[in-house]
Amino acid sequence: MKFEEAKIQCAIIQYLQLRHIYAFSVPNERKASPQTMGRLISAGLRSGVSDLILWIGPLTIYMEVKTPTGKQSESQKQFQKRCEETGRIYVIVRSVDDVEKVLALNR
């Protein structure tokens, strides 16, 4: 994850923790040797999975964190499509303000 995206994601996590919203990250952007990557993929690592997953009661929200100018990769677009085709909530957020708006719409 790029530094600027990581900063935004950390601010979002702090915001969610203050509001007692259960969220966790999916660290799927790691650099590793081919052997380690092979083991991770065998264990379930999937390219394109959203950066954050939130549980709010029975609701699950998949959040992709981007900078104001950041673009999705092709695998991220495919993950979004899969989410939306199966009725799941997938959003791209670029700030804590974006997260606040998403939460207001889904409460």
N, C-alpha and C positions, 0 to 999 in steps of 0.2 A: 504494500500500500504506500502510495506517495505520501510525503510528509504533510502536505496541506490537507489531504483527505484524512489522514490519521488525526490531525488536530481537530477537524470537524467532528469526526467520529467520537473522540474522547469527550468533547463538549456535549454531544448528544447523549452519551452514556451517563455523564454526570447529571444532566437534566432528567433523564429517565429514573435514575436512582433516587433523586430528590423527590420524585413523584411516586416512588415505590412501584414502578412498572418493571416487571421482570423482562429483561432483555439480555441476549447473549450474542457474541460475535462468532462469525465463521471465518477462521483464519485460513482462507484458501488461496492466498497470494504469496505463498512462501517460495523462496528459492532453496533448492536442495539438489543433492546429487541424483542422477537417474535412478540409482538403487533405492534411495529414500523416497523419491517421488513415486516409484513403482509400489512400494509398500503403502504409502499414503493413499494412493488411488485404489489399491486393493482393499484398504480399510474403509473406503467410502468418500474420500475427497472428490469433490465434483467442481469442475471449472464453471464459473458463472453464477454460483449460488450467491444470494444477497449477503451483504456485509453484516447486517443485523437481523435478528428475529425477535419479535416482541410477542409476549403473551399477555393479553389483557382479558381476564376471565376466559370465556370460550373462544375469544377472537385471537387470531394469529396474523401478524403483519410482517411482511418481508420488506426490509428497507435496504436500498442500495445507496451508499453515501458517495457523493460526488462533489467536487469543487464547483464553483459557479460556472466554470467553462468545461467541466469534465464530461466525457462521453462514455457511453456504455460500450463494452466489447461485444463482439458477436455472441459469445457464449452467455453473457449477461442478458442480452436481448432474448435469447432462446429460453433462458430461465424465466424471465418475465412473461413470455408467451405461455410457457407451461403453467405458471401460477395462474394467470388470467383465464386460461382455457379450463382450468379446474375450479374456478370460483374463489381463488385465494386473493388476498389483498397484497399488491406489490406496488411500492412507491419508490421514487427516486427523491432523496432529500439532499439539500445542499447547505442546510443550516439548522440550528435549533428552532428557528421560527417556522421552517417547513415542517418539522416534527410536530410542533404545537398545532399547526393547521390540520395535519393528518389525524392527530388524536381528537381534535374537536369534531371532525367529520365522522369519526368512528366510535363515538361514545354513546 
